[in-house]
Amino acid sequence: MFSGSIPALATPFRDGAFDEGAFRHFIDWQISEGSRGLVPCGTTGESATMTIEEHNRVVAVCIEHADGRVPVIAGCGSNDTMTALEHMKSAQAAGATAALVVAPYYNKPNREGVYAHFAYLAERCDLPIMLYNVPSRTITDIDVETMGRLAEIPTIIGIKDACGNVARVTAQRLACGTDFCQLSGNDDMALGFMAMGGVGCISVTANVAPRLCAEFQAACAAGDWDVALDLQDRLFPLHVALFSDASPGPVKYAINRLHKDFTADVRLPMTPPSAASRAVVDKAMEQLGLI
């Protein structure tokens, strides 16, 4: 269902409010540059700072404006199971293709709690679920055994894997089956992830270099590893630069360099990237010929 380069969309804010016009323009650009899907209201989209109503509006605008041109995987995660369910039902009503649901953060549930969270959501909403495993942010890890159990639920169809261990791709394929959709959540590791059986990347870098990220993914899918390695080497400084300060500060700065209508504003507790970070981003973008 999902493959290729899928940006985890940053959300534009202007004077503290969601800038719907800039978001629509950004979606058009992403699709024209070759992105194969869209993920609104993920971590990069600053979903943690949004009200429920605002979150659901951003998702709805993305689905409406994409208008079936590419699938939309709506960010629906929460550390509160009931809130995650509310997001899923809203996304389904708006026409989302699937829900991206992160492991519950802060609460630090045990293995059974992680399973119960996702099983509860799947039982009460039939929107397909992409698990999102990012222990560096959530502390909670969706371990391979638990993922294998979850993969037995028909509407749990895949994983955005940002655990940082590419060996997990093989372990998860053996536990979950070859039809379980594995998408990388780490741009810098996507080459190894794809070589081990991944089918795409939910990407931060694609916010800034969507065409190159799409070309990289296409080369991986075609087994053209020489081209993929060349693109990996070219993109790597940008992958690093976009995390040279707290995300999404650097990525929003970079987007603003390309699209002046998309402000670099971030919401507290995020703050703008440092001068050193901005310089690193500028250098990486210049090396790629983006600016």
N, C-alpha and C positions, 0 to 999 in steps of 0.2 A: 504493500500500500504506500509506503514512504521510502524514498531513496534520494541520493544526491545531496546537494547543498541546501540546507534549510536554515535561514537566519533566525536566531533568537532575537526578535526585534526589540531595539531600544524604543522607548516611548518619549515623544517630544512633549515638553511642557513649556508653556509661555505664561509668564506672570502667575506661576503656581498652578495653572490649570492645564488639562490635557489639550494639546493643540491638534485638533482633528484634521484640519486642512493639511498641515505639514505631514501628518501620519499617512494620509491618503496619497500624497505625492510620493512619499517614501515607498509605499507599497507598490505603486506603479513602477518605480525605478527598479525595485528588487525583482519584480517579475520580468521586466524587459531585459535585465542583466542575466537571467538564466536560473534564478533561484527556483527550486522544485517544490517549495512549500513555505509556510510562514508559521512562526510561533509567537503570538502576542502574549504578554503578561507572564513571561518567565522571569528568572532572576535578573537578566539584562534589562528587562522592561520595567524594573523597579516595582514589581507587583506588591512587594512587602509594604510599600508606602501608600498604597491605594485603598480607598474605601471599597466595600463590596460593590456598590453601585457604579463607581468609576471603573473598577476592574472589568465588570461585565460590559460596560459601554465600550471600552477599548477592544475587547474581544468581538463584540457585535459589529463595530465599525470595520475591523479587519476582515471579518467574514463577508460583510456586505460589499466592501470595496474589492476584495479579491474576486468576488462574483464567479466562483467556480473555476477561475483560471489556474489556480494551484490549490492543493489541500491546505486547510488551516488546522493546526494542532493547538488547541487553546490551552494556555496555562491555567490549571484549575487547582493547584496544590494549596494545602494549608496544613498547619499542625493541628487544626481542629477538624475532625472528620465531617461534622455537619456543615461547616463552611465549605469544605471541598466539594461536598455533595451539592450544595447550593450553586456553586460555580459550574459544576458539571451540567446540572439541569438547565442553567441559563445558557451555557455554551451550546448544548444540544438544541435548545429551542431556537437559537440564532443560526444554526446550520453548520456547526463545527464538524470536521471530519473525525476528530479524536480529541481526547483530553490528555494533556501532559500533567502527571500528578507526582509531585516530589514526595520522597519519604518524609514522614512527619518529623519536623525539626523541633528542637528545644525540649520537647516532652521526653525524648530519649526512650521510646518504647522498646520492649524486648522483642525477640524474634516473632513471638506469637502475636504481639501487638501490631507489628508491621504487617503481618499477614492479615489480621483482622481488619485493619484500616482499609486496605485495598479490596478485600473481599466484600466488606460492607458496601463500599461505593459501587462495586460491580453488580451487586445484588439489587441495588436500588436505582441504577441508571444504566441503560444499555449502550451508552456512548462508548466506543472503543477507548481503552486506556493504554497510554504509553507510560510505563513507570519511569521515574527520574531518580537516579541514584547519584548523589553528590555528597559523600560523607564529609568532605572538607568544610561544607557549609552546614550540614544538618546534624553531624556527629553520627547519626543513625546510618547503618549500612544495610542495604537489601542484599543479604548474603546469597550465595549461589543456591543453596538448598531451598531457601524461602522463595527465591525467584522461580525455581523449578515448580514449586507448589502453585505459585500464582499463575504461571503459564498454563496450568491446566484449566483455568477459568477462561471460557471462550472469548470474552471481551477484553481480556488483558493480552495485548498483541505484541508488545515489544518494550524496549528499554532505551532511554537516553542515558548512556553510561559515562559518567564523569568521575568514576572512582580512581582513575589514574593508573590502573593496572591492566595493560593490554592482554595479559594472560587470561583475564576473566572472560574475554570474548569467546575463547574456545571452551572454557568451563561452562559458560552460560549456554552455548550452543548445544553442548552435550546434555545439559540439564533441562533445557527448554525446547529443544528441537530446532531444526533448520529453518522452519517457517517463522520463528520468533524474530521480529524485526529489531536488529541491533544498530543503533545510531550512536556515533561518538558524541560525547559532550565536551571533548577537549580538542581544539583545533591543532595544537602542537603535536598531539599523538594520533591524529586521524590517519596518517599513512600506515602506521603499524596496525591500527584498528581495522582498517579496510583490508589489509593483506591477510588478516586472521579471520575474516568472514563478516565484517561489518558491511552495511549497505549505504551508509550516508553519515552526515554530520549535522547536528543542530548547532549552528556555528555563531560565535560572536564576531569573528573576523568578516564573515559574509555581510555584516552591516556596512562594512567599509569597502571591501573588495569583492562584491558578489560575483562578478564575471570570472575572476581568477579562481575563486573558491569553487564555482560551478565547473570550470574547466578541470580543476584538480580532481573533483569527484568523478567526472566523466572519464578521465584517464584511468583512475582506479577501477571503475566499473568495467572498462574495456580491457583491463589487464595490461595496460601500457605503462609499466612501472617506471621506465626511464623518464617519460614525460611527467608522471606523477612526482617522482623524486626531484626533478628540476623545479616544478611548481612548489613543492614543499620547501625547498631551499630558498626560493624567492620569497615565499610568504612568511617564512619562519620569523624574521625580524619584526614583522607586523603582529604576528601572534603574540610575541613576547611583549611588544610595546603596549598592546591594548590591556595588559595586566601589570603595567609598570606603576600603577597606583590603583586605589580601590575602584573596582568595576561597578557601574558603567561610566565613571568619569572620563577615562581616556577614550572609550569608544564614542561617547557623545561628542567629545571634542573633535575627534576625527570626522564624524559624520558632518558636523557643522563646517568643517573645512571644505567639504564637498557640496553641502546643501545649506545655504545661508538661512533658509526658512526653517531649518531644523535646529532649534537652539541647543546649546550645550548644557542647559540648566539641569541640575540634579536636585533631588529632594533630600532633605536631612533624614537620616544622619549621614548620607553621602555628601561629600564636598567636591568642588572642582579639582581636577588633577593638578599636581605641582608643576612648576616651571620645568623641572627636570623631566617629568613624565611627558609633558607637551613636546619638549624638544626631541625625545626619543620617538614619539609618534610621528612628528613631522619628518624626521630622518627616514623612518621606515616607509612612510607614504611617498616621499621623494624617490627613494630607491625603486619603488614599484611604478613610478611614473603616474601616480594618482594625483599629485599636486605639482 
